[in-house]
Amino acid sequence: MITESEKKLLTLLGENPSFPRSNLQHELKYKRASTVSSKMSDLRNSGYIMGPYYHINLNAVGTNHIYNTLAEIQFDPEQYDVVFQLITCIDCWEWIFPTIQGDTLFAFFRSNYPMYLTRLLNILKNAGLITYRSHSSQNRWFVYNPDFFGSIYPDVTNLFEDAALDLTYPERTHDIRWRSIDLKMMQYLQVKTCSMSEIQRIEKRVHGRFWRRSKIKYSIEKIIRAGIAERKHYNISPYPRGKCYAFLLLVEGSGQDVLKFIVNFGKGGRIYKTYTMCKDKGFVWCWATPQVGPELMKGLDNLRPRIQTRCLQLKSAGHGDTLKKSFNEEHFNFEKQQWEFPFKQYEEETKRILEKRKE
């Protein structure tokens, strides 16, 4: 159990990741500023706080375009291991979430040619291993953090209130030459840490190299100044990560209704969500209390026919086959300053695994 002051701390951090420690101390009526840092450390270790991170606009890095592809991949549960292996060898994935039922993977890829990615999935489909649906876009993802004083059940009565959402990234307004260290910093800012001292420690421990603090600082400032890193945020879990009910809502309907739904769903509640749209389809990935399942399904059924929703119950982040990583900087050609993905290599590896399976 967490205290009322810890609930308030988590809610404030979720709303504003740059809240000064002195202001937090005042809001929470702590006698010492060090108490804020101590509480944050405890809550981080308990699985409530991750980050802070930045959203990274890869489409403004380099001279060619990057697309997000979200794929719902279904298969016979007996083929789970081989399907999982085949999906992970398409090494432009950034996260892969299996469902509890073991017959579906939901994967997020980033690449410069979504049609080639579809071709790889078709190889698996033609081999009789999978069926799939895929959706590509260049839209932003958004994060909503929980209000720890709100309802644990998402309100489904005001889902179509007016809502505004700028899905598109700003137009490229610069022509910057990117270096290897810059892309490394983007990876850290996206999914690891914004702390320069922590970056130094990881680089020394994992890669055996020492980067001066001034060098790291210069690269991070360059990335932020260019608008590549934007919308700094914490990922605040409503309950310790391993104890959350993780689910993905796939929403279909008219574009405006879907947009209103994904913005308003869970607002004011004790729920974490990250969400986006691909054309007229909405994707809302959530962490909530395990108690939310049956109540949520009943409420969503009442929204038909205005919108149709499907809920995939996902394995939580504690499972070894739930994977998340940043983009791979090896796919960036620094000489040409453009993205190049080895799709031919992915295809050869896919066919090799399929051939071996026949032996």
C-alpha positions as CSV (number, residue, x, y, z in Angstrom):
1,M,0.0,0.0,0.0
2,I,1.2,3.5,-0.7
3,T,0.4,6.6,1.4
4,E,-1.8,9.6,0.5
5,S,1.3,11.7,0.1
6,E,2.9,9.1,-2.2
7,K,-0.3,9.1,-4.3
8,K,-0.1,12.8,-4.6
9,L,3.6,12.7,-5.5
10,L,3.0,10.1,-8.2
11,T,0.0,12.1,-9.6
12,L,2.1,15.4,-9.7
13,L,5.0,13.7,-11.4
14,G,2.7,12.2,-14.0
15,E,1.3,15.6,-14.8
16,N,4.6,17.5,-14.9
17,P,7.9,15.6,-15.1
18,S,9.8,18.8,-14.6
19,F,8.1,19.8,-11.3
20,P,10.9,21.3,-9.2
21,R,11.8,19.3,-6.1
22,S,11.3,22.5,-3.9
23,N,7.8,22.8,-5.3
24,L,7.1,19.1,-4.7
25,Q,8.4,19.5,-1.1
26,H,6.0,22.4,-0.6
27,E,3.0,20.7,-2.1
28,L,3.6,17.5,-0.1
29,K,4.5,19.4,3.1
30,Y,7.7,17.5,3.6
31,K,10.1,19.0,6.1
32,R,13.2,18.2,4.0
33,A,13.8,18.4,0.3
34,S,15.7,15.1,0.5
35,T,12.4,13.3,1.4
36,V,11.2,13.9,-2.2
37,S,14.2,12.1,-3.6
38,S,14.0,9.3,-1.1
39,K,10.3,8.8,-1.8
40,M,10.9,8.8,-5.6
41,S,13.7,6.2,-5.2
42,D,11.4,4.0,-3.1
43,L,8.5,4.3,-5.6
44,R,10.9,3.6,-8.5
45,N,12.1,0.4,-6.8
46,S,8.5,-0.6,-6.0
47,G,7.7,-0.5,-9.7
48,Y,5.6,2.7,-9.8
49,I,8.0,5.1,-11.6
50,M,9.9,4.6,-14.9
51,G,11.8,7.4,-16.6
52,P,11.7,10.3,-17.3
53,Y,11.8,9.7,-21.1
54,Y,11.3,11.7,-24.2
55,H,9.2,10.9,-27.3
56,I,11.7,10.6,-30.2
57,N,10.7,11.8,-33.7
58,L,12.8,9.6,-35.9
59,N,11.1,10.9,-39.0
60,A,13.1,14.1,-38.6
61,V,16.4,12.2,-38.4
62,G,18.0,11.6,-41.8
63,T,16.8,12.3,-45.3
64,N,14.2,9.6,-45.7
65,H,11.0,8.8,-43.9
66,I,10.3,6.3,-41.1
67,Y,6.9,4.7,-40.6
68,N,5.3,3.0,-37.5
69,T,3.7,-0.4,-38.2
70,L,1.5,-2.0,-35.7
71,A,0.7,-5.7,-36.3
72,E,-1.8,-8.0,-34.7
73,I,-0.4,-11.5,-35.4
74,Q,-2.5,-14.6,-34.7
75,F,-1.5,-18.3,-34.8
76,D,-2.0,-21.7,-33.4
77,P,-0.7,-21.6,-29.8
78,E,1.2,-24.8,-30.5
79,Q,3.3,-22.8,-32.9
80,Y,4.1,-20.0,-30.4
81,D,7.8,-20.6,-30.1
82,V,8.6,-20.6,-33.8
83,V,6.3,-17.6,-34.5
84,F,8.0,-15.7,-31.7
85,Q,11.4,-16.5,-33.1
86,L,10.4,-15.5,-36.6
87,I,8.9,-12.1,-35.5
88,T,12.0,-11.2,-33.5
89,C,14.3,-11.9,-36.4
90,I,12.6,-9.0,-38.2
91,D,15.0,-6.7,-36.3
92,C,13.1,-3.5,-36.8
93,W,10.7,-4.3,-34.0
94,E,10.6,-2.1,-30.9
95,W,8.1,-3.9,-28.7
96,I,6.4,-7.3,-28.8
97,F,3.5,-8.1,-26.4
98,P,2.0,-11.6,-26.3
99,T,-1.6,-12.1,-25.1
100,I,-2.4,-14.2,-22.1
101,Q,-4.2,-16.7,-24.3
102,G,-0.9,-17.4,-26.2
103,D,-2.4,-17.2,-29.7
104,T,-1.6,-13.6,-30.5
105,L,1.4,-11.3,-30.6
106,F,1.0,-7.5,-30.9
107,A,4.2,-6.0,-32.4
108,F,5.3,-2.5,-33.1
109,F,7.9,-2.0,-35.9
110,R,9.7,1.1,-37.3
111,S,11.1,1.0,-40.8
112,N,11.4,3.0,-44.0
113,Y,9.4,0.5,-46.1
114,P,6.3,-0.8,-44.5
115,M,5.4,-2.7,-47.7
116,Y,8.6,-4.8,-47.4
117,L,7.6,-5.5,-43.8
118,T,4.2,-6.7,-45.0
119,R,6.0,-8.9,-47.5
120,L,7.9,-10.6,-44.7
121,L,4.7,-11.2,-42.7
122,N,3.1,-12.6,-45.9
123,I,5.9,-15.2,-46.1
124,L,4.8,-16.5,-42.7
125,K,1.1,-16.3,-43.7
126,N,1.7,-18.3,-46.9
127,A,3.6,-20.9,-44.8
128,G,0.4,-21.4,-42.9
129,L,1.8,-20.1,-39.6
130,I,0.0,-16.9,-39.1
131,T,-2.8,-14.5,-40.0
132,Y,-2.3,-10.9,-39.3
133,R,-3.6,-7.3,-39.6
134,S,-1.1,-4.5,-39.9
135,H,-1.5,-0.7,-39.8
136,S,1.2,1.9,-40.7
137,S,1.4,5.6,-39.9
138,Q,3.7,8.4,-39.0
139,N,1.6,9.6,-36.1
140,R,2.7,10.5,-32.6
141,W,2.2,8.4,-29.5
142,F,0.8,10.1,-26.4
143,V,1.0,9.2,-22.7
144,Y,-1.6,9.7,-20.0
145,N,-0.5,9.0,-16.4
146,P,-2.9,7.9,-13.6
147,D,-4.7,10.2,-11.1
148,F,-4.2,8.2,-7.9
149,F,-7.3,9.8,-6.4
150,G,-9.5,8.8,-9.4
151,S,-11.7,5.8,-9.9
152,I,-10.0,2.5,-10.6
153,Y,-12.6,1.8,-13.2
154,P,-12.4,3.7,-16.5
155,D,-15.5,6.0,-17.0
156,V,-17.3,4.9,-20.2
157,T,-20.1,7.6,-20.0
158,N,-18.2,10.6,-21.4
159,L,-16.1,9.1,-24.1
160,F,-17.4,11.2,-27.0
161,E,-16.8,14.6,-25.5
162,D,-15.0,17.1,-27.8
163,A,-11.3,16.4,-27.8
164,A,-8.3,17.8,-29.7
165,L,-5.2,15.9,-30.6
166,D,-2.3,16.9,-32.9
167,L,-1.3,13.6,-34.3
168,T,1.4,14.8,-36.7
169,Y,4.9,15.7,-35.9
170,P,6.2,19.2,-36.9
171,E,7.6,19.6,-40.3
172,R,11.4,19.2,-40.6
173,T,12.9,22.7,-40.2
174,H,16.6,21.8,-40.0
175,D,19.3,20.0,-41.9
176,I,21.5,18.5,-39.2
177,R,24.3,16.0,-39.7
178,W,23.8,13.2,-37.0
179,R,26.7,11.3,-35.4
180,S,26.8,7.9,-33.8
181,I,26.7,9.4,-30.3
182,D,23.6,11.4,-31.2
183,L,21.6,8.3,-32.1
184,K,22.9,6.6,-28.9
185,M,21.6,9.5,-26.9
186,M,18.2,9.3,-28.6
187,Q,18.0,5.6,-27.6
188,Y,18.8,6.5,-24.0
189,L,16.2,9.4,-23.9
190,Q,13.5,7.1,-25.5
191,V,13.6,4.1,-23.2
192,K,16.4,4.2,-20.7
193,T,17.3,7.4,-18.9
194,C,17.8,11.1,-19.2
195,S,20.5,11.2,-16.5
196,M,23.9,12.0,-17.9
197,S,25.7,10.4,-14.9
198,E,23.6,7.2,-15.5
199,I,24.4,7.2,-19.2
200,Q,28.1,7.5,-18.3
201,R,27.8,4.5,-15.9
202,I,26.0,2.3,-18.4
203,E,28.4,3.1,-21.2
204,K,31.4,2.3,-18.9
205,R,29.9,-0.9,-17.5
206,V,28.3,-2.4,-20.6
207,H,30.5,-1.0,-23.5
208,G,33.7,-0.2,-21.7
209,R,33.9,3.3,-23.0
210,F,34.1,6.6,-21.2
211,W,32.2,9.6,-22.6
212,R,32.8,13.0,-21.0
213,R,29.8,14.7,-19.5
214,S,30.3,17.7,-21.7
215,K,30.1,15.5,-24.8
216,I,26.9,13.8,-23.6
217,K,25.4,17.2,-22.7
218,Y,26.2,18.7,-26.1
219,S,24.5,15.8,-27.9
220,I,21.4,15.8,-25.7
221,E,21.0,19.6,-26.1
222,K,21.5,19.2,-29.9
223,I,18.7,16.6,-30.0
224,I,16.2,18.6,-27.9
225,R,17.0,21.9,-29.7
226,A,16.2,20.2,-33.1
227,G,12.8,19.0,-31.8
228,I,13.8,15.4,-32.1
229,A,13.2,14.7,-28.4
230,E,9.9,16.2,-27.3
231,R,7.2,15.9,-24.6
232,K,9.3,14.7,-21.7
233,H,7.3,12.3,-19.5
234,Y,7.4,9.7,-16.7
235,N,5.7,6.4,-17.2
236,I,3.7,6.1,-13.9
237,S,2.2,2.7,-13.2
238,P,-1.1,2.8,-11.2
239,Y,0.1,-0.3,-9.3
240,P,3.4,-2.1,-9.1
241,R,4.2,-3.1,-12.7
242,G,4.0,-6.8,-12.2
243,K,0.6,-6.5,-10.6
244,C,-1.1,-4.5,-13.3
245,Y,-3.8,-5.7,-15.7
246,A,-2.2,-5.0,-19.1
247,F,-4.4,-4.7,-22.1
248,L,-4.7,-3.2,-25.6
249,L,-7.8,-1.7,-27.0
250,L,-8.3,-1.7,-30.8
251,V,-10.9,0.9,-31.7
252,E,-12.7,1.3,-35.0
253,G,-15.4,3.7,-36.2
254,S,-15.5,7.2,-37.7
255,G,-12.2,9.1,-37.3
256,Q,-13.6,11.7,-35.0
257,D,-15.3,9.2,-32.7
258,V,-12.2,7.1,-32.5
259,L,-10.1,10.2,-31.7
260,K,-12.5,11.3,-29.0
261,F,-12.5,7.8,-27.5
262,I,-8.8,7.4,-27.3
263,V,-8.3,10.8,-25.7
264,N,-11.2,10.5,-23.2
265,F,-10.9,6.8,-22.2
266,G,-9.5,6.5,-18.7
267,K,-9.3,10.3,-18.2
268,G,-9.3,11.2,-14.5
269,G,-8.9,7.6,-13.4
270,R,-6.2,5.5,-11.9
271,I,-5.0,4.1,-15.2
272,Y,-1.9,4.5,-17.4
273,K,-2.4,4.6,-21.1
274,T,-0.3,5.3,-24.2
275,Y,-2.3,5.8,-27.4
276,T,-2.2,6.7,-31.1
277,M,-4.1,6.4,-34.3
278,C,-3.4,4.8,-37.7
279,K,-5.9,6.3,-40.2
280,D,-9.3,5.8,-38.6
281,K,-8.2,3.1,-36.1
282,G,-7.2,3.8,-32.5
283,F,-4.7,1.9,-30.3
284,V,-4.8,2.3,-26.6
285,W,-2.3,0.4,-24.5
286,C,-3.2,0.4,-20.8
287,W,-2.1,-0.7,-17.3
288,A,-4.9,-0.9,-14.7
289,T,-6.2,-2.9,-11.7
290,P,-6.9,-6.6,-12.5
291,Q,-10.5,-5.9,-11.2
292,V,-11.2,-3.7,-14.3
293,G,-11.6,-6.6,-16.8
294,P,-15.3,-7.7,-16.6
295,E,-16.6,-4.2,-15.8
296,L,-14.7,-2.7,-18.7
297,M,-16.0,-5.3,-21.2
298,K,-19.6,-4.7,-20.2
299,G,-19.2,-0.9,-20.6
300,L,-17.5,-1.1,-24.0
301,D,-20.2,-3.4,-25.4
302,N,-22.7,-0.6,-24.8
303,L,-20.9,1.7,-27.2
304,R,-21.8,-0.3,-30.3
305,P,-22.6,0.5,-33.1
306,R,-21.0,3.9,-32.8
307,I,-17.6,2.4,-32.3
308,Q,-16.3,-1.2,-32.2
309,T,-13.7,-2.1,-29.7
310,R,-11.7,-5.3,-29.1
311,C,-9.6,-5.9,-26.0
312,L,-6.5,-8.0,-26.1
313,Q,-5.3,-9.0,-22.6
314,L,-1.5,-8.8,-22.7
315,K,1.2,-10.4,-20.6
316,S,2.7,-7.9,-18.2
317,A,6.2,-6.6,-18.5
318,G,7.4,-9.1,-16.0
319,H,7.2,-12.0,-18.6
320,G,10.4,-12.9,-20.4
321,D,8.6,-13.0,-23.8
322,T,7.3,-9.5,-23.4
323,L,10.0,-7.4,-25.2
324,K,10.7,-3.7,-25.5
325,K,13.7,-1.9,-26.9
326,S,14.7,1.3,-28.7
327,F,15.4,1.6,-32.4
328,N,18.7,0.1,-33.7
329,E,21.2,2.8,-34.8
330,E,23.0,0.2,-37.0
331,H,20.1,0.8,-39.5
332,F,21.3,4.4,-40.0
333,N,23.9,5.1,-42.7
334,F,25.9,8.0,-41.2
335,E,27.7,8.7,-44.5
336,K,24.4,9.1,-46.5
337,Q,22.5,10.3,-43.4
338,Q,19.6,8.0,-44.2
339,W,17.8,4.9,-42.8
340,E,18.6,1.6,-44.5
341,F,17.0,-1.6,-43.2
342,P,18.4,-5.0,-44.2
343,F,15.1,-6.5,-45.4
344,K,16.9,-9.0,-47.6
345,Q,18.8,-10.3,-44.6
346,Y,15.5,-10.6,-42.6
347,E,13.9,-12.5,-45.5
348,E,16.8,-14.9,-45.8
349,E,16.8,-15.6,-42.0
350,T,13.0,-16.1,-42.1
351,K,13.3,-18.7,-44.9
352,R,16.2,-20.4,-43.2
353,I,14.1,-20.9,-40.0
354,L,11.2,-22.1,-42.0
355,E,13.4,-24.6,-43.9
356,K,14.9,-25.9,-40.7
357,R,11.4,-26.4,-39.3
358,K,10.7,-28.9,-42.2
359,E,13.7,-31.1,-41.4
